[in-house]
Amino acid sequence: MTRSQANPAFAPPNVRPCTQARPIQIVLCGTSHPGNLGAVARAMKNMGLARLVLVAPTAGIDELALATAKHAADVLHHATVVADLPSALADSVAVWATTARPRELPLPVWTARAAAETIAADQQTGAGLISIVFGAERTGLSNFELSWAQRVIEIPANPEYPVLNLGQAVQIVAYELYIAAQSAALAPATRAADRAADREADRAANQPLAMQATLAQWQAFEDRLANLLDQTPFFVRGATIASDIADNRARLMSKLRVMCRRAQPLSSELALIQGMLTALSSEPHPEAIPRPPKQGNPQ
């Protein structure tokens, strides 16, 4: 990843980022209006968040962005800019996506408040980096972008007009995170443990989030599996031209990604699966267990 480079006319001064102990990053995909960058930075700093990642933005950190951010300009100056979403999420152990529209991917949907309480509980157990992803202003998150998440956050709103702008959406989620973190810090340890136990059905059984595989580890596994499947007719599915096969590949790998990420295995368990791929893609070993002979049909 590379640090963002603002317009030289607005190069960041010697400012220090606002401090935060919570390992949460806000990820914006394809942001197109500089005013929204400033509004998001202001919402984040209001609620004690500092880590901002911009994925392929078409808006720059210009005079309008900085003016909108006001005293939260340091969040913009220290933002990270990356070319694609997997790069932004590489170090994450948990990824939440925000969307206002139902999608075809079968991801569990949480309200902003329930999501914030779960994230706060995860942090109490020493979780690693948690990412919350927001889509472009006009289109929101695509199915491809959603496929990198484990859960979806929806903000309850008037069904006749549920549309929030980007700054409002980040403000609401950041507020819920702030309140949940304050409540978790004040609650007795026993109550925090009870709440965490209630959420075990949605996470790897009785295992700390910090032990789960990062997205970078998942992507390495996915790339390797896809390359092995490329050597088989798995992605063909009746297609006769290369573009249709490529579409099948992207669609099937997105579904596989959602299924695997939903399982939330540990790093050690993902390493076990990698070892299985190595064994399956290698030449038969002399010590391999011989297959029993096939039994013919009785006459």
N, C-alpha and C positions, 0 to 999 in steps of 0.2 A: 504494500500500500504506500501511497505517497501523500504527503501533506498537501492540502489545497493551496493553490497559488492565486491570490486575489489579484485584481487589476492593480498594476504598479502604483497607480494614483492613490490607491487605498490600501497600500501595503500595511500589514499589521504592525502596530507599535509594540514596544516592549511591555506587553500585557501578559498577565498570568491567567490561565484558565480558572474558572470557578471550581472550587474543590468539591469532590463528592466521593464518598466511600462506596456507594452502590455501583456495582459493575453492570450498568445498563447503558446501552447505546441506542439512540434513535437513528433509524436509517430511512432516508428519503430517496425514492426512485424517480428519476426523470423530472425533477422539479423545474418548472418553466418560468416562474415569476419570481424575480428577486425580492419582492415584498413579502412573499411567503417564506423565503429563507429567513428574513429578519423576524417575522412573526413567530416562526418556530423557535428560533434562538431565544427570543424573549420568553416564550412559554416555558422552554426548558429551564432557563436560569431562574425563573420565578419559583420553580418546584425542585431546584437543587440538582438538575441534570446537566451534564457538561459534554458528554460524548456524542458528537454528531457526525454521521457518515453520509455523504452525498454520492449516489450512484448515477453516473452518466447524466449530470444535470445539464439542462440547456440554459439555465439562468446562471449568471455570475454573481459573485459577492461584490456588488458595486455600491455606489453612493446610496441608492434607494434601500438596498438590503441592510446596510449599516445604519441608516437613519431609522428604519423601522425597528431594528434590533435595539437601538438606543444603548443602554448600559449593558446589554448582553452581546455586544459586538465581539467580545473575546470568544464566545462560543463559535462564531463564524470563523474567526481568525485561526482557531485551532481545529476546525473541521477537517475531516479526511475525505478526499475525493478518489473514487475508484471507478473503473470502467464497467464492472458488472456486479450483480448481486452476490454470487458465490464468493467473490473476493471480499466483499463487505462483511460477510457472515463467517469467514473462515475460522475465527477463534471462538465462535459462539457454541455454547452447550445447549441453549434453548432459543428458539426463534418463534416469535408471535407476529402474525400478519394482521393488518387492519383492513376490513372491506365492508362496504355497505350493501353489496349485492350478493345474492346466493351464487355459488359457483359449482361446477361439476365435480370438483375434487372433494372427497369425503373427509373433510377436516372438522374436528370438534370446534364448536362455536361457543365463546364465552362473552359475557358482558364485560365492560371495561373494569367494573368494580371487582367482579370475581377474579378476573385475570390479575389485577393488581394485588389482591390478597394472596394469590398463589405465588406470584413473583416475590412478594415480601417474605413469604414462608420459605421459599427456596433460598433466598439470600441469608436467612437466619441459619441455614445449614452450611453456609460457605460455598454457595454455587459459583460457577464460573461466569463468563460473560453472557448476558442475556440481551438479545436484540429484539427491537420492536420496529416493524417495517411498515412504512406508509407509501402509497402509490402516487403516481402523477396526478396533478390536479384534475385533468379532464377525464382520464380513463381509469384511474385507480390502479390496482395491482392486476397484472395479467395472470392467467392460469400458471404460466411458467414461473412467475415470481412467487405465487402462492405455494407452489409445490416445494419450495425450500423451507416452508414453515411447518411447525408441528401443531399449532393451534391458531384459531382465528379470533380476533377481538371485534365485537360489534358494539357500537354505542347506541343504546336505545334512544329513539327520537320519534317525533310526530310522523306516523306513517304517510300522512298526506304530503309531507315535505321533509324527508329525513337527511337532506344533503347538508353536510358541514364543509366549510373550507378547510384547507390543510392546517392552518394555524389553530383553528378551533378544535380540530380533532386531536392534535398533539397536546393542546392545553388540557383537554378533558382527561386524556390518558395519563398525562404527567401529574395532574392533580390527584387522580385516584392512586397513582403510585406513591405520591408523597404522603397521603393520608394513611395508606396501608402500611408504609414503612414506619410512620410515627406510631401507629397502633401496635405493630409487631415489636417495636423497641420498648414500649411501655408494658406490654403484656407479660405476665409471669411465664417462665420457661415451660411450666407444665401445660399452660393453656396453648402456647405456641406449638408444643409437641402434639397436643390433641388435634389442633387444626391441621397440622402437617399430616397426621395419620389419616384424617378424613380424605385427603387428596391423593393418597397412595394409588388409588385405582387408575389415576391418569398419569402416572409416572412409573418409571422402572421400580419394581417391587423392592421397597425397603432399602434403596440405594441412594446415596447422595447425588445430586445433580452434577456436582463437580467431577464425578467419576465417569460420566457419560461421554460418549464420543463427541468430538467437535465436528463442526460442519466440514472443515478441511479434511478430516479423516473420512467422513462420509463421502465426500466428493472423490477422493482417491479410490475408494471402494467402487463407487458408481462408475467412474471412468474405466476402471479395470474390467468390471462386469460387462459394460457395454461393448468394450473392445473384444471381449471373448464371444459375446453374442453376435457381433458383426461377422464372425467366422462361421455362423450357422444361418439357416433361413428364418430365424425367429422373428426378425423385423419385416420380413417380406409380406406375410399375411395376404397373399394374392396380388400384391402390387407388381406392376410391370415396368415402371419407370423409376429412376433414381430419386426424384423429388418426392414421390409418394412413399417410397421406402424410408426416406429421411423424416417425413412427417410421422410415419408409424413409430420410428425410433424415438422421436421427441415425445410423442404422446405416451408411449408405453413406459419410457424411462421416468416421466413425470409421475405416472401412477405408481410405479415401483418406489420412487423416492418418497412419496407420501406414505405408502405402506410401511417402508423400513423406518422412516423417521418417527412414525407414530409408535413403533415398538420401543424406541428409546433404549437401545442396548448400551452397555458399558463399553469403554474403550477396549477392555480385555476381550469382551465378547465379539466386538467387531474384528479384532485381530484374529480371533478364532475363525471367523467367516473368511477372512483374507487367506488364512492358511488352507482352508478347504478349497478355495479357488486355485491356489498354487498346486495343491495335490491333484485337482481335477484337470488342470491344464498341463501337467507333466506327463512324461512317459511312464508306463506302468513300472512300478518298483518290484525288484525280485522278491521282496518280503511282503508284497501285497497279498491280502487274503484271496485265494482263488475262488472264482465264482462256481457255485454248484452247477453241474450239467443240467440242461433243460430236460424236463421230463416230457416224453412224448404222450400223445393222447392214447389211452388204453384202447386196445382193439376189441 
